[in-house]
Amino acid sequence: MSEITVTAHPDRLTKVTSILVTQARPTDEKSPYFELARRYNIKVDFRPFIEIQGVSFKEFRKQKINILDHTAIIFTSRNAVDHFFRICKEARIEVPADMKYFCITEQTSNYLQKYIVIRKRKIFTGTKTAAELLELIKKHKTEKFLFPCSDKRTNDIPGFMGTNDLHLTEAVMYETVSADLSDLEDVYYDILAFFSPSGIKSLMDNFPDFKQNKTRIAAFGPTTAKAVTEAGLILDIQAPLPNAPSMTGALELYIKKANSI
């Protein structure tokens, strides 16, 4: 998709004055969301639609996974890092110094320093996507990989590992649950921006009688877009786009068009 598809719903292309981003507020004041708000004089609010809850050590033990049977850990988020080391602490496991870590982004690998001395460990880092991380993993076929994940995860990594005959153990260490959004019942935004199917589920869990009306919905990634349509909602903005690889980029393309009419 090279541009925003708006021809199907021309009546929905109306001026945008407010956006609700269904994630936590960025800590970096140079975030492109703040620049978007300034440039177009619109209100951009932030509210996580999902919450992360750690799986108890008791529940983790039911998975019958021995962490020390593995020689490498795959991390795809900070949550995975936090809950892996939490479980290790509760199990009184000291992670060996020769354990290898495969991280999906540099941000994730840098976050490891909260728990280990990075310069003394073997850390392999992708750039942004699971596909790039998997190319690194292919070079280490003899490792026994542990994949700390949530109860709701994409199939990219497990699917790849199985196809390439690599040893992988999935370890569910945290769960994704819907946040309480009852205070938003009578609040209106021109655009709701979603980043995962769990965000859509939270919307419908909190507001089972939700009527979209003129609220535009933006979705990042194909699985989120699919969740929007499966919920019976209209998908107005889809990211990433070839000329807008981020959610803010896709939003800006839409706002330029909508606010010029």
DRENVEX-320655 format. One record per residue: x, y, z of N, C-alpha, C, O, CB in turn; residue in three letters. Coordinates in pm, whole numbers, plus 50000, padded with zeros to 5 digits. Glycine has a CB too. Example, Ala and Ser with C-alpha at 12.3 -4.5 7.8 and 13.67 -1.06 7.14 Angstrom:
<atoms>
513194943150780512304955050780513204967050780514244966850846511314955350905ALA/512854977550708513674989450714512905000350787513415011450804514084994050572SER/
</atoms>
This chain:
<atoms>
500854988150000500005000050000500895012450000501685014250093499045000150123MET/500785020749899501675032149887501055045049936501765054949958502095033649744SER/499745045149953499115057150007497895053150089497465041650084498715066949894GLU/497345062550163496205059550247494985056950161494685064550069495935070950345ILE/494295046250190493115042950114491915049750179491465045550285492905027650105THR/491395060150116490275067450173489075067750080488015072650116490695081650206VAL/489255062549961488175063249863486955055149904485835058349865488655058649729THR/487165044549983486045036150024485115043250122483935040050129486555023250086ALA/485665052750198484855059750299485115074850291485635080650386485175054350441HIS/484755081250179485045095550163484345104150268484825114950302484645100050025PRO/483195099350319482455107150420483175107150554482835115150641481045101650437ASP/484165098350571484885097450698486145106050699486815107150802485245082950726ARG/486455111950587487665120250578487335134450625487215143650544488215120350432LEU/487215135950756486885148950815488025153650904488915145950939485575148150895THR/487985166350939489085172651012489415165351143488535160751215488725187151042LYS/490695164351169491195157651290491665168151390492505176451357492335147751256VAL/491125167651512491565176751618492075169351741492685175351830490425186051658THR/491825156051747492255148551866492575134051831491915127951746491165149051975SER/493595128851898494025114951878494275108552014494875114752102495305114151788ILE/493815096152031494165088352149495075077052105494685068352028492885082852222LEU/496305077252155497295066852128497175056452239497325059852357498755072652118VAL/496915043952203496625033752305497895027452361498005015252374495715022952246THR/498845036052393500105032052456500455042252563499825052852573501255030752350GLN/501475039052642501925048352746502545060852681503085060352570502945041552840ALA/502465071852752503065084252704504575082552689505215077452781502745096052799ARG/505155086652576506605085452558507355093752662506925104752698506995089852417PRO/508475088552708509275095852805510165106152736510605115852798510145086252888THR/510425103952607511255113152531510395124752478509485122652399511955105852414ASP/510715136852524509925148452482510125151752334509415160152279510285160552567GLU/511085145152270511285147152127510505136852044510715135551924512775146352093LYS/509605129752109508805119652040508065125951922507565137151933507795113152137SER/507985118851809507265124351693505775126851720505145134551647507405114851577PRO/505225120551822503825123351857503655137851902502675144451867503325113751967TYR/504615142751981504545156552030504755166351915504135177051911505595158952141PHE/505625162751823505845171151705504595171551618504245182051564507045165851624GLU/503925160351606502675159551530501625168751592500905175851521502155145051525LEU/501535168451726500565176951795500855191751773499945199651750500565173851945ALA/502135195451779502515209451760502295213951616501765224851591503975211551799ARG/502705205551523502655209451381501225211651333500965220651252503325198751296ARG/500295203551381498925204451330497935209751434496725209851411498465190951282TYR/498475214151548497645220051652496495210751691495325214651695497085233551606ASN/496845198351720495845188551761496205183151900497345183951944495745177051658ILE/495205177551966495415171452098495785156852079495075149352013494135172852188LYS/496915152752138497325138752134497445133752278498295138352354498695136952057VAL/496585124552315496605118552449497105104252440497105098052333495195119052514ASP/497545098952555498085085452562497395077752674497195082952783499615085752583PHE/497045065252645496415056752746496635042052709496115037452608494895059952760ARG/497385034852789497575020552760496235013052770495525014252870498605014252857PRO/495905005552668494684997652667494904983652722493954976352748494114996752526PHE/496174979852738496474966652792497454967852908498204977652919497044957452683ILE/497434957952995498354957453108499094944153106498584934053057497594959353243GLU/500284944353160501104932153168501114927153312501414934653405502554934853118ILE/500784914453329500814908253461501754896253458501654887753370499394903953507GLN/502654895753552503594884653557502934871653596502054871353682504704887753654GLY/503344860753532502894847453571503594843853702504804845853714503204836753459VAL/502864838853798503474835453927504464824053908504364816053815502394831554030SER/505434823353998506434812753990505754798954001506174789353936507494814354103PHE/504714798254081503954785754095503364781353962503444769653925502834787354200LYS/502774791053890502194787953759503284784653658503114775753574501334799553709GLU/504414791753666505504789253573506034774953590506354768353492506644799453595PHE/506114770253711506634756753737505794746053670506294735253637506704754253887ARG/504514748853650503634739053585504024736653439503644726553380502174743753593LYS/504794746053382505244744253244506424734353234506794729953125505644757753184GLN/506994730953351508074721053360509244724553267509704716353188507534707153325LYS/509684737053280510814741953199512024743953289511934750553392510444755253126ILE/513144738153250514384740253322515194750853247515754748153141515194726853338ASN/515254762753302515934773853235517384770553204517904774253099515864786453322ILE/518054763453296519474760553279519764749653176520914746553148520064756553411LEU/518714743853120518894734353009519174741752878519484735452776517654725452994ASP/519074755052882519184762952760520494770852758521064774152862517984772552747HIS/520944773752634522214780852619522044794952561523014802452551523144772952530THR/520804798452524520554811652465519124815952495518214807752502520804811352312ALA/518954828952513517644834752542517274844452430518104852352385517624841952681ILE/516024843852385515524853352285514614863352353513614859652414514774845952170ILE/514964876152343514144886752403513554895552293514274900752208514994895352501PHE/512234897252296511574905952198510954918352261510314926252191510514898152124THR/511144920152391510594932152457511234933852594511874924752647509064931152471SER/511054945752650511514948252787510744939852887511284935452988511384963052821ARG/509454937752859508634929452948509224915552960509284909853069507184928652897ASN/509674910152848510264896752849511524896552936511754887053011510594892152706ALA/512334907152924513554908153004513214908653153513774901153233514364920752963VAL/512294917453189511914919153329511414906053390511844902253499510824929753342ASP/510524899253320509894887453378510774875153373510624866153455508594884553308HIS/511704874653279512684863753279513554864553404513724854653475513574864253152PHE/514094876453431514964877753547514184877153679514734873153781515744890853540PHE/512914880953676512074879353796511914864653829512074860553944510684885953775ARG/511584856653727511414842253749512724835953796512724827453886510924835353619ILE/513834840153736515144834853779515414837953925515924829554000516264840653692CYS/515064850153965515284854154104514424845954199514894841354304514984868954123LYS/513164844054162512244836454247512634821654253512414814954353510804837854196GLU/513224816854143513664802754139515064801054196515584789954206513614797453995ALA/515684812354233517064812354285518034806354183518924798554216517134804554418ARG/517824810454060518694805853950519694816853918519324828353897517854802153824ILE/520954813153913521994822453870522294819353723522784808653688523284821153959GLU/521994829253638522184827053494523674826353464524424835353504521504838453411VAL/524134815853394525574814353365526124826053283525414831953202525814801353289PRO/527374829253306528024840353235528134837753085528224847153006529404842953293ALA/528134824953045528274821952903526924820852830526874816952713529044809152886ASP/525844824152899524534824252834524524834752723525034845852743523394827152938MET/523964831352608523874840752497522494847252495521494840952528524154833652362LYS/522474859952455521214867352449520984872652307521874878852248521214878952551TYR/519804870052254519434874852121518274884652138517184880852180519044862952025PHE/518524897352105517534907952130517024913851999517794915651904518144918952217CYS/515744916851995515134921451870515584935451831515634938651712513624921151884ILE/515914943951929516384957451898517524961251992517744954852095515234967751909THR/518224971751956519304976852041518734982052173519364980952278520084987951969GLU/517534987752166516874992652287516664981352388516874983052508515524999252253GLN/516254969752337516044958252424517374953152481517464949952599515344946952348THR/518394952552396519694947752444520284957252548520884952852646520664945952326SER/520134970352527520624980052625519904978652758520484981152864520464994252571ASN/518654974752752517854973252874518384961852962518144961653082516374970752838TYR/519104952552901519664941352977520604945853088520804938753186520394932052884LEU/521184957853071522144962553171521494965153307522184967153407522824975053122GLN/520184965053310519464965953437519734953453521519624953753644517944967753413LYS/520084942553454520244929753524521634923553512522044915753598519244920153474TYR/522364926753405523674920453385524684930953338524314941853295523574908853281ILE/525954927453348527024935953296527174932553148527714922053113528384933953375VAL/526694941453061526604938452918527944934952856528034925552777526014950252846ILE/528994942452890530284940452822530884926752850531804922452781531264951152865ARG/530384919852950530924906652983530074895252927530364883552951531034905253134LYS/529034898652852528124888452801528094888052649528504897552582526724890852854ARG/527604876952595527474875352450526064879452410525094872352435527774860652406LYS/525964891152347524664896652310524614899052160525514905152103524374909752387ILE/523554894152097523364895751953522084903751933521044900751992523294881851880PHE/522174913951848521064923351837520594925051694521394927051602521464936751892THR/519264924151675518654927351547518524942451537519034949651622517264920351531GLY/517864947251435517684961751423516274965951459516084974851542518004966251282THR/515274959651398513894963651430512894952151425511944951751504513464974351334LYS/513104942651333512074932551310512524918651351513714915851365511674932451165THR/511514909951369511804895951403512594889351291513464880951317510504888251429ALA/512304893051165513004887051050514504889451058515294880451029512454892750919ALA/514894901651096516324904951107516974897351223518124892951213516504920051126GLU/516244896051331516774888451445516944873751407517924867351447515834889751567LEU/516004868451332516064854451294517254851251204517784840151207514784850451224LEU/517674860951124518874859051042520094856851130520984849051096519094871050950GLU/520154863851243521244861851339521164848051403522164841151419521214872751448LEU/519934844151439519734831351507520154819751418520674809751468518274829851548ILE/519934820851288520274810151193521754806551198522144795351164519914814251051LYS/522574816151241524014813851246524444806351373525624803551393524754827051238LYS/523464803251459523764796751586522854784551605522134783451704523594806751705HIS/522904775651510521964764451504522134754151616521224746351643522094757451373LYS/523284754151680523514743951783523024748251922523034740452017524984740551790THR/522594760951932522134765852063520764760052100519974756252014522064781152062GLU/520514759352230519184755652279518524768552329518884773952433519274744752395LYS/517554773352252516954786552276515754785952370514914777052361516544792752144PHE/515714795652460514534797752545513894810852501514584820852481514924798052698LEU/512574810852487511834822552438510834827152544509694822552543511114819352306PHE/511244836152636510284841552732509254850252656509614859152580511024850052843PRO/507974847352678506944854552603505674855852685505594850952798506654847352471CYS/504694862452628503394863952694502464852952645502804845252555502794877952667SER/501294852352704500304842552662499734845952525499094837552461499174841652765ASP/499984858252480499534862552347500764867352271501264878352297498434873752355LYS/501244859352179502424863052104502234859551957501444850851922503674856052161ARG/502974866351871502914863251729503664850251703504434845651788503514874851644THR/503444844451587504034831551558505354832651481505914822551439503064823151479ASN/505854845051462507064846951381508214838051426508754830251348507494861451386ASP/508574839451552509754832451602509534817351615510334809651564510184838151735ILE/508464812851683508244798251691508104791751553508614780751531506994795351774PRO/507424798551460507254793151327508584791651255508854781351192506334801851246GLY/509414801951264510734801651200511604790751259512274783351186511424815251214PHE/511604789751390512474779951457512084765751418512944757151396512404781651610MET/510774763451409510314750151371510664746851228511084735651197508824749051391GLY/510484756551138510784754550996512264751750974512624743950885510364766850916THR/513114757951054514564756451036515184746251130516404745451145515234769751056ASN/514324738451194514774727551279515724732351389516764726151415515464716851195ASP/515354743351452516134748951563515444745551695514224744851702516314764351548LEU/516234743451798515694739651929515144751952001515884761252031516774732652016HIS/513834751952028513204763352095512224758652201511414749652178512484772351994LEU/512314764752318511324762652424510624775752452511264785752485512004756952554THR/509314775752439508544787752474508244787552623507824777452678507224788552391GLU/508474798952689508214800052832507274811852856507694823452847509554801652912ALA/506034809052888505074819752916505364825253055505134818553156503594814652905VAL/505874837653060506274843653187505424855753226505524860753338507714847753180MET/504604860453133503714871653164502474870953076502464864352972504434885153145TYR/501434877753120500164877353048499714891453010499984901153081499084870553134GLU/499034892352897498494904952851497004905252883496244896652839498734906952698THR/496584915252961495174916253000494634930052965495394939652952494994913453152VAL/493334930852951492694943652919492734953053039492454948953152491244941452873SER/493074965753014493074975753121491644980453147490774978753062493984987853083ALA/491414986353264490114992153297490015005853232490755015053268489904993053452ASP/489105007353137488955020053063487605026553090487135034753010489125017552913LEU/486995022953202485625027753228485525042953231484455048453203485145022053360SER/486615049953265486575064453272486555070953133486365083053122487765069653350ASP/486745062953029486735068452893485385066852825485235070052707487805061752809LEU/484405062052898483105058852837482495070652763481935068852655482145054052944GLU/482585082552819481945094152758482955103752696482675115652677481115101552861ASP/484155098452663485205106852604485295103752454485255092052414486585104452675VAL/485405114152372485435112352227486775116952169487305127352208484285119952161TYR/487315109152076488505112952000488225110751852487465101851814489755104552047TYR/488855119051769488695117351625489365104651577488855097851488489265129351551ASP/490525101351636491275089451594491695081351717492165086951816492515093351509ILE/491525068251708492085058951806493185051151735492945045151631490985049351866LEU/494405051251792495535044451729495885031751806496195032251925496765053951721ALA/495825020251737496055007251800497325000651746497735003051632494854997951777PHE/497944992251830499224986151795499244970951808500234964551774500304991851881PHE/498154965251857498104950751871496654946151876495764953951910498854946151998SER/496404933451842495044928051856494534929052000493324930252023495024913551811PRO/495464928452097495054929352238494424942952268493524943852352496264927052331SER/494884953452201494294966652220492864967152172492004973052238495114977252149GLY/492604960952059491234960152006490354952052100489204955752127491224953951864ILE/490904940952150490154932552244489784940452368488674939252420490964920052283LYS/490724948652417490464956752535489334966652510488464968652595491734964252577SER/489344972752392488264982152356486914975252365485974980552423488484987852214LEU/486824963352306485544956252303485194950152439484014949052474485584945252197MET/486214946352518485944941252653485344952252740484404949952816487234935952718ASP/485904964252727485444975452809484134981352759483284985652838486494986252812ASN/483974981452627482784987652568482164978152465482304980352345483135001452502PHE/481484967752513480934957752420479914963552323479654957652217480294946652498PRO/479324974952357478344981352268478964993252194478255002252151477124985952348ASP/480274993052180480975004152116480445006951976480354997851893482465001452110PHE/480105019451951479675023851818480765033051763481085043251823478285031251824LYS/481315029451651482435036951596482015050651544482735060451561483095029151485GLN/480875051251482480375063651424481465070551340481965064751244479875073151534ASN/481835082851378482825090051298484245089251354485145095951305482425104551287LYS/484425080951456485775078851509486585070851407486175060151363485725071351646THR/487745076251369488625069151279489535059751358489965062951469489465079051196ARG/489825048151301490705038551368491965036451286491905033851166489985025151391ILE/493105037551354494405035051293494975022251353494845019751473495385047151314ALA/495615014151268496175001451316497594999751265497885002251148495294989551270ALA/498474995551355499864992951315500054977951301499874970351396500864998751419PHE/500434973651180500724959651154499504951951105498374955551136501244953251278GLY/499754941551027498664933950966497774926551066496564925251043499224924150870PRO/498344921551176497514914251272496564923751345495434920051377498394906751373THR/497024935951370496144945951433495054949951336493884951251375496954958351478THR/495424952051210494434955751108493364944951095492174947951083495124958050971ALA/493794932451098492844921351089491894921151209490704918551193493594908051081LYS/492434924051328491604924251449490544935151441489424933351489492474926351573ALA/490894946551380489934957551363488744953051280487594954751321490614969851297VAL/489024947251164487934943151076487144931451134485934930651116488474939450938THR/487834922351203487134910951263486204915251376485244908351408488134900751316GLU/486494926951435485634932451541484444940051481483614945551554486454941651633ALA/484374940351348483274947151282483454962151273482494969651256482004944151354GLY/484724966651285485024980951282485604984851147486074976251071485994984751395LEU/485584997751117486145002850993487595006851016487905014351108485325014950940ILE/488475001650932489895005250940490145017050847490035015850725490814993150901LEU/490475028550905490655040750827492115043550792492405048950686490095052450904ASP/493025039850882494445042750863495255030250897495125024751006494895054850951ILE/496075025850802496895014050828498375017550815498795024250720496525002650731GLN/499155013050911500595015050910501255001350931500614992350985501045025451021ALA/502494999550889503325009550820503005010250671502425001150614504795006350840PRO/503395021450611503275023550468504685025050410505605028750483502405036150436LEU/504865022250281506205023750223506785037750242507985039350263506155020650075PRO/505925047850236506405061550253506145066850395506345078750422505735070750152ASN/505715058050484505475061950623505605049450709504605043150743504055068650641ALA/506845045650747507065033150818506625032950964506665022551029508495029850812PRO/506205044551016505785045351156504315049151166503705053551069506655055551232SER/503755047251285502375051451307502235066551291501275071351231501895047151446MET/503195074151346503085088751334503155093151188502485102751148504215095651415THR/503945086151108504025089550966502705087250895502275095650816505115081450899GLY/502065075950923500765072950861499695082650908498855087050830500345058450893ALA/499725085951038498775095751091498945109251023497965115850988498955097251243LEU/500195113351003500445126350941499925126750797499355136750755501935129550944GLU/500135116050722499615115550586498105117450584497555124650501499995102350519LEU/497445110650678495985111550687495535125650727494615131250668495445101250787TYR/496195131150829495815144450879496005155050771495165163950756496625148051004ILE/497105154150697497345163650588496175163950491495715174550449498635160250513LYS/495705152050456494625150950360493295155350422492535163050363494515136550308LYS/493015150150542491725153050608491575167850644490495173550629491575144450735ALA/492655174050691492555187750737492705197950625492615210050650493595190250841ASN/492935193350504493015202550390491695203450315491535211750225494125198150295SER/490765194950353489465194750282488565206250332487445207650284488765181050303ILE/
</atoms>
